C-alpha cells in the first residue's frame, strides 16, 4: 500500500512541476516585465551593432 501511495505522490508532483501553463498564469506580470526588458536589451544591442557597422 505504501508503494502505491508513493507512486501516486510522485505522479502528482511531476504533474505539478511540469505544468507550465499554471506557472505562466501565476507569474503573468513578472513574465511580461521580463519579456519587455529582454526586448529592450535585444533592441538596444541591435541598434548599437548597426551604428557600429554603418558609422
Backbone as CSV, one residue per row, in Angstrom:
resi,resn,N_x,N_y,N_z,CA_x,CA_y,CA_z,C_x,C_y,C_z
1,UNK,0.819,-1.196,0.000,0.000,0.000,0.000,0.866,1.265,0.000
2,UNK,1.993,1.237,0.702,2.881,2.398,0.765,3.467,2.698,-0.618
3,UNK,3.756,1.654,-1.377,4.302,1.849,-2.721,3.291,2.554,-3.616
4,UNK,2.054,2.167,-3.534,1.003,2.798,-4.342,0.884,4.276,-3.981
5,UNK,0.919,4.572,-2.691,0.837,5.966,-2.238,2.041,6.755,-2.712
6,UNK,3.234,6.180,-2.632,4.452,6.867,-3.072,4.422,7.147,-4.575
7,UNK,3.980,6.179,-5.351,3.896,6.356,-6.806,2.885,7.447,-7.138
8,UNK,1.756,7.437,-6.469,0.729,8.454,-6.723,1.228,9.844,-6.333
9,UNK,1.928,9.936,-5.213,2.511,11.224,-4.795,3.550,11.717,-5.803
10,UNK,4.376,10.803,-6.296,5.384,11.169,-7.290,4.716,11.636,-8.578
11,UNK,3.682,10.940,-8.993,2.957,11.299,-10.214,2.330,12.694,-10.085
12,UNK,1.746,12.964,-8.920,1.139,14.279,-8.674,2.189,15.379,-8.697
13,UNK,3.335,15.115,-8.081,4.411,16.116,-8.026,4.979,16.376,-9.421
14,UNK,5.157,15.360,-10.225,5.656,15.533,-11.594,4.659,16.351,-12.407
15,UNK,3.382,16.072,-12.253,2.361,16.832,-12.976,2.391,18.304,-12.567
16,UNK,2.584,18.561,-11.282,2.639,19.941,-10.795,3.879,20.660,-11.326
17,UNK,5.025,19.994,-11.309,6.269,20.617,-11.739,6.323,20.869,-13.242
18,UNK,5.621,20.081,-14.023,5.668,20.237,-15.479,4.488,21.035,-16.021
19,UNK,3.691,21.625,-15.140,2.527,22.407,-15.556,2.958,23.835,-15.889
20,UNK,3.488,24.049,-17.098,3.996,25.376,-17.451,2.862,26.384,-17.631
21,UNK,1.699,25.936,-18.005,0.569,26.869,-18.147,0.169,27.446,-16.793
22,UNK,0.186,26.616,-15.786,-0.105,27.095,-14.440,0.949,28.084,-13.965
23,UNK,2.214,27.794,-14.296,3.301,28.703,-13.921,3.118,30.060,-14.587
24,UNK,2.786,30.051,-15.865,2.573,31.305,-16.592,1.397,32.072,-16.003
25,UNK,0.330,31.377,-15.678,-0.845,32.032,-15.100,-0.524,32.664,-13.748
26,UNK,0.302,31.995,-12.953,0.651,32.500,-11.626,1.645,33.658,-11.684
27,UNK,2.462,33.719,-12.720,3.536,34.707,-12.800,3.415,35.600,-14.033
28,UNK,2.193,35.913,-14.422,1.951,36.650,-15.662,2.637,38.020,-15.665
29,UNK,2.506,38.773,-14.575,3.085,40.112,-14.532,4.615,40.054,-14.592
30,UNK,5.235,39.158,-13.833,6.687,39.045,-13.842,7.205,38.645,-15.223
31,UNK,6.507,37.726,-15.875,6.935,37.301,-17.209,6.762,38.410,-18.241
32,UNK,5.721,39.215,-18.100,5.513,40.345,-19.014,6.628,41.367,-18.857
33,UNK,6.990,41.680,-17.619,8.080,42.631,-17.368,9.401,42.072,-17.907
34,UNK,9.663,40.793,-17.657,10.897,40.173,-18.150,10.962,40.195,-19.675
35,UNK,9.847,39.951,-20.337,9.825,39.987,-21.801,10.086,41.401,-22.309
36,UNK,9.531,42.409,-21.637,9.780,43.796,-22.026,11.236,44.179,-21.864
37,UNK,11.826,43.782,-20.746,13.247,44.077,-20.504,14.114,43.368,-21.542
38,UNK,13.812,42.112,-21.810,14.587,41.360,-22.801,14.472,42.005,-24.181
39,UNK,13.286,42.443,-24.555,13.105,43.119,-25.844,13.881,44.417,-25.917
40,UNK,13.889,45.170,-24.825,14.645,46.424,-24.786,16.140,46.158,-24.937
41,UNK,16.641,45.153,-24.227,18.075,44.830,-24.293,18.459,44.375,-25.696
42,UNK,17.669,43.492,-26.280,17.977,42.998,-27.634,17.893,44.140,-28.637
43,UNK,16.884,44.991,-28.530,16.753,46.130,-29.439,17.920,47.091,-29.320
44,UNK,18.348,47.365,-28.093,19.496,48.251,-27.874,20.759,47.664,-28.488
45,UNK,20.953,46.362,-28.301,22.137,45.711,-28.879,22.109,45.779,-30.404
46,UNK,20.941,45.603,-31.001,20.841,45.661,-32.466,21.153,47.060,-32.983
47,UNK,20.637,48.079,-32.310,20.890,49.455,-32.734,22.375,49.767,-32.628
48,UNK,23.012,49.366,-31.536,24.447,49.627,-31.376,25.265,48.919,-32.448
49,UNK,24.874,47.706,-32.761,25.607,46.959,-33.798,25.446,47.628,-35.156
50,UNK,24.238,48.083,-35.475,24.005,48.767,-36.758,24.777,50.067,-36.833
51,UNK,24.812,50.819,-35.740,25.566,52.082,-35.734,27.049,51.836,-35.919
52,UNK,27.564,50.763,-35.324,28.978,50.449,-35.452,29.326,50.075,-36.886
53,UNK,28.439,49.340,-37.555,28.694,48.908,-38.927,28.606,50.057,-39.919
54,UNK,27.642,50.947,-39.718,27.381,51.989,-40.707,27.889,53.357,-40.281
55,UNK,28.578,53.400,-39.178,29.211,54.636,-38.720,28.253,55.615,-38.293
